[in-house]
Amino acid sequence: MFDVMITVASAEALSGNVEEARRWFERLRTETRHRSISAIFLMDDMGDDPAWGPWVDGARLAGFPVTDEEALAAAN
């Protein structure tokens, strides 16, 4: 289910609908205990693998953390 939410959110962001993407990522945040999309999939940094590029780019456009380090920085 989280993969669908990330896909929709990222697609919205990449289509220019950043506010809608933020709503989807906020929903994701409320439904998971993880702070970043990398943590959801037990990865250190999804940005290291180009296969995840659309998710990474969409999340960053919407201001959603890709890594736990980004989540910590945003919290401070």
C-alpha positions as MATLAB code, in Angstrom:
seq = 'MFDVMITVASAEALSGNVEEARRWFERLRTETRHRSISAIFLMDDMGDDPAWGPWVDGARLAGFPVTDEEALAAAN';
ca = [
       0.000    0.000    0.000;
       2.827    2.435    0.794;
       4.310    1.939   -2.654;
       1.029    3.050   -4.239;
       0.870    6.144   -2.056;
       4.467    7.078   -2.875;
       3.843    6.500   -6.589;
       0.743    8.713   -6.620;
       2.395   11.399   -4.491;
       5.514   11.448   -6.641;
       3.503   11.502   -9.853;
       1.527   14.481   -8.558;
       4.729   16.328   -7.653;
       6.398   15.566  -10.971;
       3.247   16.736  -12.785;
       3.440   20.079  -11.028;
       0.716   19.358   -8.455;
       3.008   19.827   -5.481;
       0.250   20.669   -2.998;
      -1.618   17.468   -3.878;
       1.656   15.555   -3.566;
       2.168   17.025   -0.097;
      -1.297   15.811    0.918;
      -0.448   12.289   -0.245;
       2.896   12.334    1.543;
       1.199   13.641    4.689;
      -1.224   10.722    4.500;
       1.761    8.410    4.136;
       3.360   10.003    7.196;
       0.254    9.335    9.287;
       0.006    5.701    8.183;
       3.603    4.638    8.804;
       6.022    5.004   11.670;
       8.908    5.585    9.266;
      10.269    9.068    8.717;
      11.489    8.674    5.145;
      10.735    6.691    2.013;
      14.100    4.932    2.288;
      13.227    3.709    5.787;
       9.906    2.294    4.604;
      11.797   -0.030    2.273;
      14.691   -0.656    4.684;
      17.235    1.130    2.510;
      19.894    3.627    3.536;
      19.313    5.969    0.604;
      16.970    5.274   -2.287;
      18.633    8.182   -4.057;
      21.716    6.036   -4.619;
      19.829    3.818   -7.075;
      18.542    5.451  -10.271;
      15.687    2.923  -10.436;
      13.992    4.875   -7.636;
      14.559    8.235   -9.376;
      10.917    9.228   -9.883;
      10.051    8.483   -6.258;
      13.114   10.344   -5.006;
      12.559   13.351   -7.258;
       8.856   13.535   -6.418;
       9.442   13.247   -2.690;
      12.082   15.964   -2.746;
       9.859   18.288   -4.790;
       7.108   17.838   -2.196;
       9.511   18.232    0.725;
       9.178   14.664    1.983;
      12.406   13.133    3.330;
      14.090   10.494    1.224;
      16.581    9.451    3.929;
      16.473    9.392    7.706;
      19.233   12.017    7.689;
      16.958   14.338    5.708;
      14.128   13.635    8.161;
      16.353   14.511   11.116;
      17.544   17.710    9.451;
      13.955   18.760    8.723;
      12.955   18.114   12.328;
      15.643   20.476   13.669;
];
